Amino acid sequence: MQNKTIKQLISIGTELLKNSSDSAKLDAQVLLGFVLNKAITYLHTWPDKLLAEASTFQYNELVQRRLSGEPISYITGMKEFWSLPFFCNPATLIPRPDTEILVEHVLIYGQSFGNEKLKCLDLGTGTGAIALSLASEMPHWIIDAVDFNNDAVALANKNAKNLDLTTVEIYQSDWFFQVSSNKSFDIIVSNPPYIDDQDIHLKQGDVRFEPLSALVAENNGLADIANIIVQAKSYLSDGGALFLEHGYKQSDKVKEIFIANGYIEAMTIKDYGGNDRVTWAKFNKDKSH
Ligand code: GLN
């Protein structure tokens, strides 16, 4: 195999990936940066650098994996979320940029409490993206993060350690099952599974490689959302707020479930694409019955 330059490898990778990925060039750059352990800016700075055969070989292998549909973040094992690096693996969903909307609005809500040590729970934390992003901004908060999958718990703990965030307690629990009934939370957040099992998106792109248990819920994708809304009432402190990510056509139904369960002030927030993505509401214990 003849040695090739950075520029040549990027153009070969882009060409190979262009029919299977709508971000072919970026994918090629990320994969080559990963092989060389360098930022993409390095690739722009040294386009004519000749690479060793071993790097070329490894790069070609990774391009082949991407060609078969594997998500970039599972190949590199990393995804940036809230400007923080998160380790990723197929045990969990890859953090989505749209979920940053949820983090942003929890922070806006939390700011009105100043330095109060708010208690917060993240249900189905996966990589830990939501809980750890909140902890990075609000180091005085006391945060619990749970996931039913032990591999996800291990991954979230690894991310907490890597980010040096020590205020989040991460443990195994199927929704509230292992959360102590003595605990109450000012804020509960979740990005639960909410896709209907018949949804064609499940057969397209990166989601094909992600765990179905993190994506799909019964009852048109609403079963886990409804379950969380019902159970959270026992765990929210008086006036506490529940923030839920959901599908772009689910906001009316999610609001309905909130209201049917005695929550107040239900509000929906749109994601970066202008789609309904997060609905949140407060639960006032006194007025609920
Ligand atoms: N928003 C994600 C998607 O459409 C799904 C996330 C979820 O199910 N919680 O791929």
Boltz pocket constraint, residues with backbone or C-beta under 6 A from the ligand:
constraints:
  - pocket:
      binder: B
      contacts: [[A, 93], [A, 96], [A, 191], [A, 192], [A, 193], [A, 194], [A, 195], [A, 207], [A, 214], [A, 215], [A, 216], [A, 245]]
      max_distance: 6.0
